[in-house]
Amino acid sequence: MPNDDLADFEHTEFTHEGTTRSIFRKGSGPAVIVIAEIPGITPKVLDFARKVADMGCTAVLPHLFGEPGFDPNRSTLAALGSFARTMVPACVSKEFVTLATGRTSPVISWLRALARAEHARCGGPGVGAVGMCFTGGYALAMAADDVLLAPVLSQPSMPMALTARQKRSIDISPADLAVVKQRCAAGLTVLGLRFKSDRMVPAERFDFLREQLGDAFIAVELEDADANPDALLTPHSVLTEHLIDEPGQATRAALDQVLDLFRSRLLTA
C-alpha cells in the first residue's frame, strides 16, 4: 500500500499533565480510541479506523510512536526496519511497560484522560477502545475507568512472553485488574483476539484472562490458515495486516464482532 496522507482525518492535539500528543480524528458519534500497534498508525490501522467511523462512531487515534501514515510493508526488510526503529525506543521509554508483570503502563493515565475528554466532546453513553499488539492490553487497563464501555484487546503482546509468569499475565496492575473484574461482574464485556500460533500472545495469556474475568472475557482465537497470506510477517495482526476483508473469512468475522461490540455498547439510542 502507498503511504496514507490522513487527509480525511482531523488533526488536533491533546494535553494532560504536561504531555501533549497529536490526535487524528474521523467521524461523528460516540468515541472509539484506536491505539495503534508497532510500528504506529499505518495505512491498515487507518483503514480500521475508517470502518469505525463508517459505522457511526468517532475514531480517535492518539499518536504514541512511529510516523503516522507510513506503510512499512513494501518489503520484509522495510517492515523489520520500521518495527525495530519504533520498538527499541518504546521498550526503553518509561511510559511503556514491556517486561514487568503486574504493572499498568504510565501512559494509561494519559489515555484515560483522553477517553474522558472525547466522551465529553462526542457524547453517547461512554467510549470504546481497541489496543493492538504492543498496546493490546491498554484497553483492559483503561477499563478501570467506567467511561470505557467496550474494551477490545487485539493480539495483546505485553509483557513480553519470555517466562511462564509473563505468559500468564498482561500489562495491568492488580488494583486496576480488581476494578475491571468488578465491572465485568456487573456486565462489562472484554473482547480478545489472537492467532493460536502467535508466540507473542501465548495461549496462557488468554487462559489467565478467562480465569480472572470469567464469562465476561470473549476470546476469538484463529488458525494460521485464517490469516492473509499476502502479509509479510507470520500471523499476528488480526484487524490489520492479517485481515482478509471478505465475507466468509474468519478474520472478517472477528472484525465484525469488534464492530458489533461497539454498536451494542455505544450506539444504544
C-alpha positions, 0 to 999 in steps of 0.5 A: 500500500502507498503511504496514507496522507490522513487527509480525511482525518482531523488533526488536533492535539491533546494535553494532560499533565504536561504531555501533549500528543497529536490526535487524528480524528474521523467521524461523528458519534460516540468515541472509539480510541484506536491505539495503534500497534508497532510500528504506529498508525499505518495505512491498515490501522487507518483503514480500521479506523475508517470502518469505525467511523463508517459505522457511526462512531468517532475514531480517535487515534492518539499518536504514541510512536512511529510516523503516522501514515507510513506503510512499512510493508513494501518489503520484509526488510522495510517492515523489520526496519520500521518495527525495530526503529519504533520498538527499541525506543518504546521498550526503553521509554518509561511510559511503556511497560514491556517486561514487568508483570503486574504493572499498568503502563504510565501512559494509561493515565494519559489515555484515560484522560483522553477517553474522558475528554472525547466522551465529553466532546462526542457524547453517547453513553461512554467510549470504546477502545481497541489496543493492538499488539504492543498496546493490546492490553491498554484497553483492559487497563483503561477499563478501570475507568467506567467511561470505557464501555467496550474494551477490545484487546487485539493480539495483546503482546505485553509483557513480553512472553519470555517466562511462564509468569509473563505468559500468564499475565498482561500489562495491568496492575492488580488494583486496576485488574480488581476494578475491571473484574468488578465491572465485568461482574456487573456486565462489562464485556472484554473482547480478545483476539489472537492467532493460536500460533502467535508466540507473542500472545501465548495461549496462557495469556488468554487462559489467565484472562478467562480465569480472572474475568470469567464469562465476561472475557470473549476470546476469538482465537484463529488458525494460521490458515485464517490469516492473509497470506499476502502479509509479510510477517507470520500471523499476528495482526488480526484487524490489520495486516492479517485481515482478509476483508471478505465475507466468509473469512474468519478474520472478517468475522472477528472484525465484525464482532469488534464492530458489533461490540461497539454498536451494542455498547455505544450506539444504544439510542 
